[in-house]
Amino acid sequence: MDGGNETPSPDKLREMFKQINTCSTGEVTVDDLSIMFQKLDSNVDRVFIEKIISVEDLDKSGTIDFNEFQKMFNAMMVSRKKS
């Protein structure tokens, strides 16, 4: 990737998703994101993580599946490129 500005390949995104999805359910939960933020040493509270899930959870299942994750990540990359 070029300085972090290039969108990762679908295979790379799937690998990232698997690393976040610690229970291997195929869906990222609030707990999965909490663990990820803890590993990143980020102090992100559960309410904020629940908001992330509610915004990105297009099918309203309470979790983020890979397709939702991919759309979320791509939108973040587009937003980042604009700033």
C-alpha positions as CSV (number, residue, x, y, z in Angstrom):
1,M,0.0,0.0,0.0
2,D,1.2,3.5,-0.8
3,G,1.7,5.3,2.5
4,G,-1.6,4.0,3.8
5,N,-3.7,5.8,1.2
6,E,-4.5,2.8,-1.0
7,T,-7.5,0.7,-0.3
8,P,-6.5,-2.9,0.7
9,S,-7.3,-5.8,-1.5
10,P,-10.4,-7.9,-0.7
11,D,-8.0,-10.6,0.6
12,K,-6.2,-8.2,2.9
13,L,-9.6,-6.9,4.2
14,R,-10.8,-10.4,4.8
15,E,-7.6,-11.1,6.9
16,M,-8.2,-7.9,8.9
17,F,-11.8,-8.9,9.5
18,K,-10.7,-12.4,10.7
19,Q,-8.2,-10.8,13.1
20,I,-11.0,-8.6,14.6
21,N,-13.5,-11.4,14.6
22,T,-11.9,-13.2,17.5
23,C,-14.7,-15.7,18.0
24,S,-14.6,-16.7,14.3
25,T,-18.4,-16.3,13.9
26,G,-18.2,-14.4,10.6
27,E,-19.6,-11.3,12.4
28,V,-17.8,-8.6,14.4
29,T,-19.5,-7.9,17.7
30,V,-19.2,-5.1,20.2
31,D,-16.9,-7.3,22.2
32,D,-14.7,-8.0,19.2
33,L,-14.3,-4.2,18.6
34,S,-13.6,-3.7,22.3
35,I,-10.8,-6.2,22.2
36,M,-9.4,-4.6,19.0
37,F,-9.4,-1.1,20.6
38,Q,-7.7,-2.5,23.8
39,K,-5.0,-4.1,21.7
40,L,-4.5,-0.7,20.0
41,D,-4.2,0.9,23.4
42,S,-7.1,3.1,22.6
43,N,-9.5,4.2,25.3
44,V,-12.8,3.8,23.5
45,D,-15.8,3.3,25.6
46,R,-18.5,0.7,24.9
47,V,-21.2,3.2,24.1
48,F,-19.1,4.6,21.2
49,I,-18.4,1.0,20.0
50,E,-22.2,0.3,20.1
51,K,-22.8,3.5,18.0
52,I,-20.2,2.3,15.4
53,I,-22.1,-1.1,15.2
54,S,-25.5,0.6,14.9
55,V,-24.4,2.9,12.1
56,E,-22.5,0.2,10.1
57,D,-24.9,-2.7,10.7
58,L,-27.0,-2.4,7.6
59,D,-29.1,-5.5,8.1
60,K,-29.7,-4.5,11.8
61,S,-28.4,-7.9,13.1
62,G,-26.5,-6.3,16.0
63,T,-23.2,-7.3,14.4
64,I,-21.1,-6.3,11.4
65,D,-20.6,-9.0,8.7
66,F,-17.8,-8.9,6.2
67,N,-19.8,-7.1,3.5
68,E,-20.7,-4.3,6.0
69,F,-17.1,-4.2,7.3
70,Q,-15.8,-3.8,3.7
71,K,-18.3,-1.0,3.0
72,M,-17.3,0.7,6.3
73,F,-13.6,0.4,5.6
74,N,-13.9,1.7,2.0
75,A,-16.0,4.7,3.2
76,M,-13.3,5.5,5.8
77,M,-10.7,5.4,3.1
78,V,-12.6,7.7,0.8
79,S,-13.2,10.1,3.7
80,R,-9.5,10.0,4.6
81,K,-8.5,10.7,1.0
82,K,-10.7,13.8,0.9
83,S,-9.2,15.3,4.1
